[in-house]
Amino acid sequence: MGAIAVCAAASDFIDGPIAYRTRSADSFGRWLDNLADVVFVLTALGCEAAAEAIPAYIPVLIAASFAQYAIDSVVVSGSAIPVKSRLGHWGGVINYTMVILLAWAPPPRWPGMMLHDATPLIALFYVTAMCERALGYRHARAVHGSA
């Protein structure tokens, strides 16, 4: 699983620049890339939660955050492409870091136990990222003059 996780993270890091250089980046591809990332992460972390390496609320928060991201991009922002956020980007980095760390050193090994113990802080990060995005709705309405 560790090698698969590292390859998936590396692929996620380089696929965007390759798509731009080959002029093959389009809205469908951007959505497909994001969907593939979250399916991989949720599958891996869902299995880790089932094995009790992490609490089940971590994959639940990731799924909720992705749902908010998709709804925000399409419904609220009216965009054909995913609307990125600063904290959302770091959430993706955290997601892959958790997958890789748990694949290589699951509990009871030290890194896995450290991650397990840090999950309340990680959960707080996801909640903060969702709040940041939600606060952006009020700002967008104020800028556009909507009530």
Secondary structure, 3 states (H helix, E strand, C coil): CHHHHHHHHHHHHHHHHHHHHCCCCCHHHHHHHHHHHHHHHHHHHHHHHHCCCCCCHHHHHHHHHHHHHHHHHHHHCCCCCCCCCHHHHHHHHHHHHHHHHHHHCCCCCHHHHHHHHHHHHHHHHHHHHHHHHHHHHHHHHHHHCCC
